[in-house]
Amino acid sequence: MRYVRFRDTDGDIRTGEWTGDDGAEIAPHPGTGRAAGSRLDLDPEPLAAGDVDILPPSDPTKVVCVGLNYADHAAEQGKDVPDRPLLFLKTPNTVVGHGEAVDLPANKERIDHEAELGVVIGERASGVDVDEAMTHVAGFTCVNDLSNRDDQAVEQNWIRGKAFDDACPLGPVIATPDEVPADASVECRVNGETKQASSREEFIFSVPELVAEITTYLTLEPGDVISTGTPAGVGPLADGDTVEIEVKGVGTLRNEVHIP
């Protein structure tokens, strides 16, 4: 199943099942404020997705990002393939949802798109073994790991380069693990033109390995997201570009970017 959080026409935040052709309809859960992924009976009357505001699929306390998890991306960056996952954080201020306008920092020479598979945590995870890692995963989503290369290139901690406002579009849904195949494609399109195309088969470190490595050092809370790395083809964005991140089994995350 694919679960979506949305604000209905009364202003209430609700969840439901994303159905139809690329989420054309939402079968809402009864009531408001339900946790995404709960197995409740669904209301009989579907809603048109275009009539509601789609929200980020979770409210993460943090997004743990993985650098250089595709060999081809490491090569295009002129970096060696790491012997353990390269980790950095994005903070809650970075998170925006499907369809929201993304306001990027002004006066920068290069801000890049990065298509990524996101792993949404369902159960609190600390010191998790690889064998049990997937029991802590609620499902998958799409991530755009927007990157300010101007500042990333001249600092070590990447706060300015990676954790600026609106730097992490997420969505549109949480797809349960059975919906997303082991060879799921991961793609980015800018104004309809394909810029990145790969699959999770090309990961250097698998999802269970990433969960185990991350929880060795920090606890993952329900709703937290692991952004699993981007394939080759990252590139700069311009004011007014429409960026689409598509993961097979999840759907398409779409945002227009604004650069002052």
Residue pairs with C-beta under 8 A, 6 or more apart in sequence:
1 17
1 175
1 176
1 179
2 17
2 18
2 19
2 23
2 173
2 174
2 175
2 176
2 179
2 250
2 251
3 15
3 16
3 17
3 18
3 36
3 37
3 57
3 139
3 173
3 174
3 175
3 176
4 15
4 16
4 17
4 18
4 23
4 26
4 36
4 49
4 54
4 57
4 171
4 172
4 173
4 174
5 13
5 14
5 15
5 36
5 54
5 55
5 56
5 57
5 58
5 97
6 13
6 14
6 15
6 16
6 26
6 28
6 47
6 49
6 52
6 53
6 54
6 55
7 13
7 14
7 52
7 53
7 55
8 14
8 28
8 47
8 52
9 51
9 52
12 32
12 33
13 32
13 33
13 55
14 28
14 29
14 31
14 32
14 33
14 34
15 28
15 29
15 34
15 35
15 36
15 38
16 26
16 27
16 28
16 29
16 42
16 43
16 47
17 26
17 27
17 42
18 26
18 49
18 172
18 173
18 251
19 25
19 26
19 27
19 46
20 46
20 49
22 251
22 252
23 49
23 172
23 173
23 251
24 48
24 49
24 50
25 46
25 47
25 48
25 49
26 46
26 47
26 48
26 49
26 52
27 42
27 43
27 46
27 47
28 42
28 43
28 46
28 47
29 38
29 40
29 41
29 42
29 43
30 40
30 41
30 42
30 43
34 40
36 57
36 58
36 138
36 174
37 122
37 138
37 139
37 174
37 176
53 97
53 99
54 97
54 98
54 99
54 171
54 172
55 97
55 171
56 95
56 96
56 97
56 170
56 171
57 97
57 120
57 141
57 170
57 171
57 172
57 173
57 174
58 120
58 138
58 141
58 170
58 174
58 222
58 223
58 224
58 225
59 92
59 95
59 223
60 92
60 95
60 170
60 221
60 223
60 224
60 225
61 92
61 221
61 223
61 224
62 89
62 90
62 91
62 92
62 224
62 225
63 89
63 90
63 91
63 94
63 95
63 118
63 143
63 168
63 170
63 224
63 225
63 226
63 227
64 87
64 88
64 89
64 214
64 218
64 220
64 224
64 225
64 226
64 227
65 87
65 88
65 89
65 90
65 116
65 145
65 162
65 226
65 227
65 229
66 85
66 86
66 87
66 205
66 210
66 226
66 227
66 228
66 229
67 82
67 85
67 86
67 87
67 88
67 229
68 74
68 77
68 79
68 81
68 82
68 86
68 204
68 229
69 85
69 203
69 204
69 205
69 210
69 228
69 229
69 230
70 198
70 202
70 203
70 204
70 229
70 230
70 231
70 232
71 81
71 202
71 204
72 198
72 202
72 231
72 232
73 229
73 230
73 231
73 232
73 234
74 80
74 81
74 82
75 232
76 232
76 233
76 234
81 204
82 204
84 205
84 213
85 205
85 209
85 210
85 213
85 214
87 213
87 214
87 217
88 157
88 158
88 162
89 163
90 145
90 162
90 163
90 167
90 168
90 227
91 163
93 163
93 165
94 162
94 163
94 164
94 165
94 166
94 167
94 168
95 168
95 169
95 170
96 102
96 166
96 168
96 169
96 170
96 255
97 169
97 170
97 171
97 172
98 169
98 170
98 171
98 172
98 253
98 254
98 255
99 172
99 254
99 255
100 169
100 255
101 255
101 256
101 257
101 258
102 146
102 166
102 169
102 243
102 255
102 256
102 257
102 258
103 165
103 166
103 258
103 260
104 111
104 146
104 148
104 164
104 166
104 237
104 257
104 258
104 259
104 260
105 111
105 148
105 164
105 259
106 259
106 260
107 260
108 148
108 149
108 150
108 151
108 259
109 149
109 150
110 148
110 149
110 150
110 236
111 146
111 147
111 148
111 149
111 236
111 237
111 257
111 259
112 146
112 147
112 149
112 234
112 235
112 236
112 237
113 144
113 146
113 188
113 190
113 195
113 196
113 234
113 235
113 237
113 243
113 245
114 144
114 145
114 146
114 147
114 188
114 196
114 230
114 234
115 142
115 143
115 144
115 186
115 187
115 188
115 196
115 230
115 231
115 245
115 246
116 142
116 143
116 144
116 145
116 186
116 227
116 228
116 229
116 230
116 245
117 140
117 142
117 143
117 180
117 184
117 186
117 200
117 227
117 228
117 247
117 250
118 140
118 141
118 142
118 143
118 170
118 225
118 226
118 227
118 228
119 137
119 140
119 207
119 210
119 211
119 225
119 226
119 228
120 137
120 138
120 139
120 140
120 141
120 174
120 223
120 224
120 225
121 136
121 137
121 138
121 220
121 221
121 222
121 223
121 224
121 225
121 226
122 136
122 137
122 138
122 139
122 222
123 135
123 136
123 138
123 222
124 136
124 219
124 220
124 221
124 222
125 133
125 136
125 211
125 215
125 219
125 220
126 215
126 219
126 220
127 215
127 216
128 136
128 211
128 212
128 215
129 212
130 208
130 209
130 211
130 212
131 208
133 207
133 208
133 209
133 211
133 212
134 177
134 207
134 208
134 211
136 211
136 220
137 177
137 207
137 211
138 174
138 176
138 222
139 174
139 175
139 176
139 177
139 179
139 180
140 174
140 175
140 177
140 179
140 180
140 184
140 247
140 249
140 250
141 170
141 171
141 172
141 173
141 174
141 175
141 225
141 247
141 250
141 253
142 170
142 171
142 172
142 245
142 246
142 247
142 250
142 251
142 252
142 253
143 168
143 169
143 170
143 225
143 227
143 245
143 253
144 168
144 169
144 188
144 243
144 245
144 253
144 255
145 162
145 167
145 168
145 227
145 230
146 166
146 167
146 168
146 169
146 237
146 257
147 161
147 162
147 167
147 234
148 160
148 161
148 162
148 164
148 167
149 161
149 236
150 161
151 160
151 161
152 158
152 160
152 161
152 162
153 161
155 161
168 227
169 243
169 245
169 253
169 255
170 225
170 253
171 253
172 250
172 251
172 252
172 253
172 254
173 250
173 251
175 249
175 250
175 251
179 249
179 250
180 200
180 247
180 248
180 249
180 250
181 248
181 249
182 200
182 201
183 199
183 200
183 201
184 199
184 200
184 247
184 248
184 249
184 250
185 197
185 198
185 199
185 246
185 247
185 248
186 196
186 197
186 198
186 199
186 200
186 230
186 231
186 245
186 246
186 247
187 194
187 196
187 197
187 198
187 244
187 245
187 246
187 247
188 194
188 195
188 196
188 197
188 233
188 243
188 244
188 245
188 246
189 195
189 243
189 244
189 246
190 235
190 237
190 241
190 242
190 243
190 244
191 241
191 242
192 242
192 244
195 233
195 234
195 235
196 230
196 231
196 232
196 233
196 234
197 231
197 233
198 231
198 232
199 248
200 207
200 228
202 231
203 228
203 229
204 229
205 213
207 226
207 228
210 226
210 228
211 220
211 226
214 220
214 226
220 226
237 243
237 257
237 259
238 259
239 257
239 258
239 259
239 260
240 256
240 257
240 258
241 256
241 257
242 254
242 255
242 256
242 257
243 254
243 255
243 256
243 257
244 252
244 253
244 254
245 252
245 253
246 252
246 253
